[in-house]
């Protein structure tokens, strides 16, 4: 049996990284307004990035496509609009890449990866069913996944999950693991692949960001421009990387195969948005198979940690509503019939109150690991191709 962990940006935030969309955009805007950036870039920030609160990265990606109409100022040609859009998108991508690369270095210096945290990580994977409130589903998953092969598909751009996986492999395959009673409470698993779906942040690359298909670019003058599509439509960008034999494009078929061959998929810390429709549809097709189960671990907007609820029944009702909204959002973007879930209600399980991956690799969750300055030598003229 195969378990696939689809890990989003929420995992990085859980272990202490300051990588939330809102937090990053504050830093980016401060950088742009305080630098000698091109007027087009400053207009991009004031008219587009200041237009919304952008709770999630998927909201931002979809929003950039929707607000691409702002590049039509009434006198720019379609070619000029496309060039301006690409300039702004790549400026944002390259700044994000530099910020994350710096953050990676600082976080690595401040992180503490001891045996206790490795044990927490390993058990979070192998005993994830213990974080499911429905006892029947938890027991079914426990019975189905006995020391499974676990694959990790990552939507984030940082390397810290990779490091945790590699250290966990070393521990579980070591002589001391099998010989020492110190590790007797760890439930091991077999690691398969661990891949980044949209690339990593490194000094030599840029993240693969954007929308899922041309219809999500509302500026009719630029939506069919080849350079815009290669820059801002994820599939096109990945196909281009594959053509140049660069990651993560060359891994794309492997990623799809991992999804198809999974027995259970867990989504952790990822907003389910329109900018990854192709991914959700592939998982939706997989979910139609016999015996397939999807578990979504998210975060409740209703429950406030540390504050006792005034009305427990009302709070529970609101959380249940959030769970149902999550299921309906997945159904929408996965393009599956609601009847499939109505007839098989155990196929999708949503948990919004859990302790999965409840550890940090730094001293706090707020963030001591933020680059002190963004006045770095950013290559703002980098083209649409990225290398890893």
N, C-alpha and C positions, 0 to 999 in steps of 0.2 A: 504494500500500500504506500502511496506517495502523498505527502503533505507539502503544499506550496504556501509559503508565507509571502504575501505581497505587502511590502513594507513602504509606508509613505513617510512624508516629512514629519509626521507626528512622532515617529520613533526618535528622530534626531532631537526633537524638542523634549521628549521624555527623559533622555539621558543628559540633558543640560545645554544643548546647543541653541544659540539665539538665531534661529533660522525661520521664524514665523514671517509670513508675507508682510503683515503690518509693520513689524519691527524693522525688517529689511528696507521697506520703502521709505521709512523715515530717514534712514541713513543715506539712501540713494538721493532723495530729494535735497537733503542738506548738502550733499556733495555737489549736486548740479547747481544749486542756487549759490553756493560759495565758490564756484570755480569759474573759469573762463570758457565754459561750455558754449557751443554754438547756440544762437537764438532759437533755432528749430528744436533743439533738445530742451531748452527751457520752456518753450511753448508746449512741447510734448508733456512735460511734467505738470505744468499749470493747468492745461486744458483736458488732459487725459488721466494722469496718475492722481491728480487732486479731485477727480470727478466722483470718486467712490471711496469706500472704506476698505475694500479688497480684503475680506476676511481670510480667504484661502488662495493658494497659488492658482488653482483652477479657475477661480473667479477672475483673477488678474488676466490669465491667458485668454479667457473668453471675452473679457472686457476690452482687451486691446483689439481684438477682432471686431467687436461691436462698435467701438469708438474710432475705428480706422476712418470713419466718415469725416472726422475732424481734420484730416489731412487735405480734404477738398475745401480750399478756401475761396473758391470761385474764380481764381485766375491761374492757378497752377495747372500744368498739363498732367495727363495721367502718368507720364514717365517721371515727371518731377515728384508727383505724389508718391509713387512707388519708391523712388530714391529716398525721399524724406522718411517714409515709413521704415524702410530697411535701416537707414541711419539710426533712427531712434531705437528700434528693436535691438540691433546689435550693440548699441551703446549700453542699453540696459543689461543685455546678456553678458557682455564683457565685464561690466562693473560687478554684476552678481558673481561671476566666476572668480574675479580677483578677491572680492569680499570673502567668499567661501574658502578659497585657497588660503588666505591669511587666517581665517577662522580655524581651519583645519590644523594649521601649524600651532596656533595658540592653544587650541583645545587639547592637542596631543601632549603638550607640555604640562597642562594642568590636570589631565585626566588621570584617574587612579583605577587601574584594572587589576584587582586582586582576585584571589581564589573565591572569595565570597560573592563578588559580582559575576564572575564567570559561572558559578553555580546557579545564581539567580537567573542568568541569561539562559543557560541550558535547560533549567526546569521550566522557565517561561515557555519554551518551545515544546518540550516533551510532555508537559503537564498543562497545556493551554486549556484542555477541557475542564480543568478544575475552576476556571474563571467563567464558566457558563452556568447561569442560574437554573436553567431547566435541567433537572437531574436526569430525566430520561435521555435527553440529547447528549448530555455530558457522558453518560454511561455508554451510549451507542458509539460515540467518538473514541472513547477509551478502548472499547473492544475492537473497533475497526483499525485503530492505529497503534499497533504494538511494535515498538522500535521501528518507526517508518523511515524511509528515505525522505529527507527534508530538503526542498529547494527554496532558495530565497530570490525573489524578484524585487528589485528596489526601484522606487520612483524618485527617491531623493538623490542628491548629487555628491554626498559626502562619503568618506571611506570608513567610517567608524563601525558600521555593522559588519563590514568585511573583516575588520581587525578582531571583532568579537567572535566571529565565526571561526577565523583561523586559529585564534587562541583556544577556542573550545575544542576544535579538532585535535590540536596538540594535547590538550588535557585528556580528552576521552580516549585517545590512542596511546597514551603514555603508560609505562609500566606502573608508575605510582598510582594511576587511577584504578587499575584492577587490583593492586596489592594493598592499598591503604584504606583502612576503615574510615578515614577522614572524608572520603568521597562516597561513602556508602549510601547517602541519601540523594544522590544524583541519578536521574533516569536518563541514560544516554540515548542518542539517536544517530542515524547515519546521515552525513551531509552529502547532498548531491551537488547541484550547481548554485552559485550565487552570482547574479548578474545585475547590472544596472540597465534598466530599460531605456533611460534617456541620458545616459552618459554620467561622467563624474566631473567635479570641479577640480581642475589641475591647471598649472601655469601654461600648459600647451593646448588647452581646449576651452570650449564654451558649452554651457548646458543646452540640451535640445529642448526648447520651449516653443509654445505656440498653440494653435487650434488643431482640431481633428480633420476638418474638411473645408473646402473653399467657401461653402455657404455660410460659414461662421465669420468670414471677412465681409463686413457689410458695405464697404466702399467698393461699389461696382466698377470703378475705374482701375482698381489695382488687384482685385481678387484673382484675376487670371494671369497676372504678370508672373512669368516663370521664376524670376528672382525672389519675388515676394513669397511664392509658394514654396520654394526651396528653403527659404529662411524661416517661414512662420507656420507651415503645415507640417506637423510632426512626421507623418508617414513619408512625405516627400524628402524631408531632411534626412530621415533614416535610410531611405532608398539611395540618396546621394552618397551617404557615408558608406553604404554597402558597395556601391559602384567603385568607390575609391579604396575599398578594403580597409575601412576604419571602423573602430567601435563607436557606438553600440550597434550600428547598422548591420554589421556582419553577424551579430548575435540574434537578430530579430526572429529568424525562423526557429532558432533554438528556443527562444523565449515562448513562442507560440506552441511549440511541441510540449514544453514543460506544462503549460496550462492544460493542453488536451489530455495529457497522461496523468493528471492529478486525480487523486481520490477525494481529497478535501483541500479547499483553498481558504486561507485566513487572510483577510484584509485588515491591516493594522495601521492606524494613523494616517489614513488617506481620505481626502474629500472625494466624493464620487461626483465628478462634474463633467460637463459637455466636452471639455478639451481633450478627454481621453476616451471618447465614445467607442473608438475601434477596440480598445482594450476591454471595455465593459461588455461590448457585444460578443467578443470572443469568449469571455467568461460566461456570458448568458447562453451561448451555444453549448458550451461544456456542461453547464448546469442542467440542461435538458436530458443529459445522459442518466442512465439508471444508477441509483446509489450515490450520486454526486451530492456533496454538501458544501455550502458556503457559510463561513462565519465572519461577521464584520465586527471588529472591535473599534469603537469610536469613543467619543467624549461627549457627555451630556452637557447641554447648555442650561439645563434646568437645575440639576443637582449642584450645590455649592459645597465643596469640601469643608468640614469643620463647623458648618452652621446647621444646628438642628432644625428640621422642617417644622413649621407651625402646623401644617396640615399634612400628615404623612400620606393620607389617602389621595389628596390632590396632587402631591408631588409624584407619587407613583403613577398616577394617571397621566401626568404630563410626560414622564419619562417613557411610558408605553407609547404615547403618541409620537414622541421623537423616534422611537424604534420603528414604528410603522412608516413614518415619513422617510426614514433611511431605506427601508425595503422598497417603498414606492419610487424613490429616486433611482435606486439601482435598476428596478424593473423598467423605468423610463429609458435610461441610457443604455441598458443592455438589450433593449428592444425585444423583451420576451413577453409572452402572454401572461397577464395576471392570473389567468385560469390555472396555469402550471403551478403557481405558488398556492393558490386556493386549494387545489387538489393534493398538493404535497407541502403542507405548511412547515414541515421540518427541514426543507431544503435550504432555507435561509434563516440563520440565527443572528440576531444583533445584540451585542452587549455594550452598554454605555457606562456602566459602573463596574469597574474591574481593577485588578492590581497587576495586570500583565505588564512585564518590563518595568516594574516599579522600583527602579534604581537609577542613580545618576552617576556619571563618571567624573563629575566635578563636585565642588563643595556645595553648590546650590543649583536650583532650577532657574533662577532669574537670569543670571549670567555674569560670570566673571571672565568669560571668554569672548570678548568682543574686540576686534581690531581698534586700536586707540585712535587711528586716523584713517581717512579714506583718501588722503592726498598721496596716492600711489601712482606709479608710472603705468597707467592703463593704456592699452593699445585700443583706442576707440575706433580705429579704422580697419579693424579685422573684418574679413569678409564673411560670407555665409558658411564656409566650410569650417568644421572643427575637427581636431585630431585628438586622439587619446592614446 
